[in-house]
Amino acid sequence: MEKFVQTLSNDKHKNKLSDALQNKKPFAKFKQVIDNTPYRQDWFDFKDNWLQRYVKYIVMG
């Protein structure tokens, strides 16, 4: 999630998401914030891409 936040160019959303990750229940807070931004689909795409690379790394070594 932190890597995704670093890719954002909009400082307002970047700061809100970063703050969400620093508080209690970071996953729930991140979801709450990302659901109310235009970056929701970008997050899903980023996450899917990351998971695919991770699995490929684990399987292929």
Wavefront OBJ file of the C-alpha trace (Angstrom):
o trace
v 0.000 0.000 0.000
v 2.836 2.359 0.804
v 4.430 1.685 -2.603
v 1.123 2.521 -4.288
v 0.782 5.768 -2.333
v 4.256 6.786 -3.489
v 3.134 6.524 -7.116
v 0.361 9.105 -6.744
v 0.828 12.611 -8.057
v -2.127 14.206 -6.256
v -0.746 15.407 -2.926
v -4.172 15.668 -1.314
v -5.012 11.998 -1.883
v -1.424 10.944 -1.293
v -1.435 12.585 2.147
v -4.833 11.162 3.099
v -3.798 7.624 2.160
v -0.443 7.970 3.875
v -2.145 9.216 7.046
v -4.587 6.292 6.894
v -1.668 3.864 6.906
v -0.143 5.487 9.986
v -3.238 5.167 12.202
v -4.980 2.300 13.941
v -6.620 -0.213 11.588
v -4.574 0.900 8.569
v -6.182 -1.563 6.146
v -9.713 -0.464 6.972
v -8.751 3.215 6.870
v -6.921 2.790 3.563
v -9.974 1.079 2.049
v -12.258 3.811 3.327
v -10.106 6.559 1.822
v -9.314 4.825 -1.489
v -12.999 4.044 -2.082
v -13.682 7.779 -2.132
v -10.992 8.732 -4.637
v -10.602 8.450 -8.397
v -7.643 6.105 -7.706
v -9.711 3.111 -6.598
v -9.266 1.165 -9.847
v -5.601 2.173 -9.999
v -5.162 0.592 -6.562
v -6.758 -2.671 -7.709
v -4.583 -2.722 -10.833
v -1.438 -2.008 -8.803
v -2.300 -4.695 -6.267
v -3.054 -7.309 -8.952
v 0.181 -6.533 -10.760
v 2.173 -6.762 -7.522
v 0.582 -10.095 -6.588
v 1.294 -11.547 -10.035
v 4.952 -10.531 -9.815
v 5.182 -11.921 -6.283
v 3.747 -15.290 -7.253
v 5.992 -15.468 -10.300
v 9.001 -14.721 -8.067
v 8.006 -17.418 -5.550
v 7.304 -20.063 -8.200
v 10.255 -19.299 -10.459
v 12.674 -18.462 -7.669
l 1 2 3 4 5 6 7 8 9 10 11 12 13 14 15 16 17 18 19 20 21 22 23 24 25 26 27 28 29 30 31 32 33 34 35 36 37 38 39 40 41 42 43 44 45 46 47 48 49 50 51 52 53 54 55 56 57 58 59 60 61
